[in-house]
Amino acid sequence: MAKVRTDGTPWPVPEKSILPVGERIRVRRKELKMTLQDLAERSGLSAPFISQAERNLSVPSLVSLLALGDALSVDLNYFMKIPTSETVVNRAEAPRRIEADSPVEYFDLSSEFEGRRMDVMLIHIPPGYSFVTEQRNGEHFRFVVEGEIHATAGDVDTILRAGDSMHFDSRLPHSVGNRSTKKAVLLYAGSPSLFKQE
């Protein structure tokens, strides 16, 4: 399912993509001699969604990329450049942006250490952008730093504004979207880590 704005028009993929995620998916799938249907069955994602992603008509979320990575026997580093930190301190003047082929900006606030089980990210969501509904094992925490988002988790369907938060079992179907006309900034913390697989 392609990402769409709140007015129903497709969300454009950036013209100058940092990493050609769609091409990476397609190349790896072909290397493994997998059909779209094979990859759909192994990843739990739909074949039409994967086809759109391969053609850069949709932008997979981090959780979708994790599912694709598992199915393609690669980790998230295959799809994006994830910065590393040798310190437990992150300075505001030196943000560690995760370079991903997405209109959403991700900043890694986590530290590198043995046994890490969670991720912490600052996520800048542009106006009109919505994530697809997802589920995974673990916990999910979201805190709105700036702006407002439409948020769902199971039967909860609400608007979160600056200072509001949610914490829930991420096996519940969940999503967020920015239906406003201004950027929203979301603090996310979740386990298990998407980036540090044991």
C-alpha positions, 0 to 999 in steps of 0.5 A: 500500500503506497503512502498517501497524503491526507488528501489522498494523493501519493506521497512523493519519494525524494528525487535525490534518494540517499539510498535506493531502497527499492533497487536494493530490495529488487536486486537482493530478491533477484540474487536469491531467485525469489518472486514477489510472491515468495518475498511476500510470503516470507516477509508477511507483507503484500506482493503489491506493496513490495512491488511498489516499494521496488519501483520507489512508489512507496516508502517502507517503514523501518518495521517493514524493512526489518521484515524484508531484511529477515526474508532477504537474509540481510539486516537494516544496514543493507537498506540505510546508513545507521550512524554509530556512537561510541559514547552514551551522550548525544549532543544537540549540535551533532545529531546522528541522522539515519540516512534513509530513503524517506521523507521522514527524518530519523535521528538515532539517540541510542548508544552502542553497547553489548546487550542493548535491547531498545532503540530511541529515536527522534522522528520528524514527520512532515505534514500529510505523511502517515505510516502504514499499520504495523505489528511486532513483538515488544514495547512501543513508546511515543512522546510528541515533542512538537506539533500533533499526530494522529495515533492508533494502538489497538482500539485506541484512536486519538490525537496526541499533541506536544507533551502527550505520550503513549506506551503499549504492547507493539503486538497491537496494530499501531500507526501514526500520521501527521494530518496537520499542516506543520511538521511533527516531532516524535520521540520514539522508544521501543524494544526489542531493537530494530538495529541490534538483532541478537 
